[in-house]
């Protein structure tokens, strides 16, 4: 299993698996009820083959994640749940919070990090690079633990 496979699996699991399994929001049904409409869902008991495949894939990934330590699940969840996962993980780093406090900036931590990233000041860029490297290192370490868990499940 390559890093790309791990990233693709986890990205799919955290972002797309529920939709792929046919689990959809009930938001439209709630709106229809509030508007006084007669929304009546039709039950279908025929198995959707792609949804069944998605459920099997999600179950395998979930079993592997269950074998991982809590910190691994937290890191992978932060890193792959949203497109901005790397930044979300960086914001969760104790070192990022400490650097932010030392800077005495009034900006919120995500905004402060973005300012560090885009700054022309070399010291700020180095600070950003150090924090980013720390986050990427955690993702790599957590991914390695996930791969080990996948191998045990298989």
N, C-alpha and C positions, 0 to 999 in steps of 0.2 A: 504494500500500500504506500503510495507516494504522498508527499505533503499536499499536492494538488487534490488527490482523491479525498484525503482527510478534510481539507477545506471545503470541497464540493459537498461531501456528505453532511458535514456539520452546518454549512450554510443552508442546505436543503432542509435538514431536520428542524433547525430553529426558525426558519423563515417560511417554508413552503409546505411542510409535511401535512399540516392540518387541512389545508385547502386541497392537497393532492388526495387525501383520504376522503374527501367529500364533506369535511366538517366546515360548515359555513356559519356566518354570523346570522343571528336572528333579528338583526336590526330592521330589515324591511318588514318582517312580520309585526314587529312592535309598532312601527310607523303606521302600517295598515290598520291595526287595531285602534290606535289613537285617533286616526282619521275617521273611524267608524266604518271602515271597509270590512269586507267579508273575506279576509285572507284565510284560505283553507289549504294547508299544505297537503299534498297528495303523497301518500306513503308508497314507496316502491321497495319491494322486497327482493328484487333482482340484484344480484351482486354485480357491481361495476368492477370489471377485471383490473383496471388501472388503479382503482381505489384499494383493492385487495392487495395488489403489489406494493402500493405505497405504504399500506399498514404493515406489511411484512418488513419492508425496509426500515420503517420508523421503529418497529419493535426491536430489530437487530441493533440499530444505533442506540436506542434507549437502554437495552440490556448492557451494552458495552459501557455506556456512560454511568450506569448504576454501579459497575465494578470499579469505577474511578473514585479517587478521593474527592471530597467536597470542593477543595480548592481548584481541582481540575475542572469540575463542572461549572464552577463560578467563572473561571477564566474563559473557558470555551463559550459559555453562554454570553458573556459580555462581548467577546471577540466576534462571534458569528451571528448574533441575534439581529443585528441591524447593520446597515451599510457603514455606519460610523463606528463600528465596533472597536477598531484599534484605538480611536480617540476616547471612547467610553472606558476602555480598559486603562488607558493612560491616566484618565481622570481618577480612577479608582486606586492608583498607586499611592502608597503612603509617601513615597519620595516626591511625587508631584504635588501633593497637598502641602508638604513641608516647604518645597521650593516656592510655592505660591504664597504661603504665609510669610516667608522670609522677604519676598519681593514687596510686601505691604501694598500690593495692588488692590484697587477697588473693584476690579473686574471679577466676574464669576470665573471659576476655574477653567471651564471649557473655552471661554473667550480669551482668558489669559494664555492658555496653551496655544491657541490659534495665533495669537499675537507673537508668541515666542517663535512659532514655526515660520511665520512670514516676515519676521524682523530682518532688517539689514545688519543689525548689530551681531557681530560674530559670537560674542559671549552668550547672547540669547539663543542663537541658532545651535550652539554647542549644547546648551542646557536642554533644548528641545530634542536634539539628536540623542542625548544620553537617556532621557525619559522614554523616547520612542524605542530605543534599543532594549531598554528594560522590559517594556511591554511586549515587544516582539520575541524577546527571549522567553518570557512567561508563556506566550502562545505556543512557541516551539516546544517547550518542556511539557506543557499540558497536552499538546498534540501527540507527543511521543508516548505519554502515559495512556492516552486514548487508543493509540495503535496497539499497545501491549494488551489492553483490555479487549480490543476487537479480536486479536489473535487467540485469546483465551476463550472467547465466546464461540468462535468458529469451530 
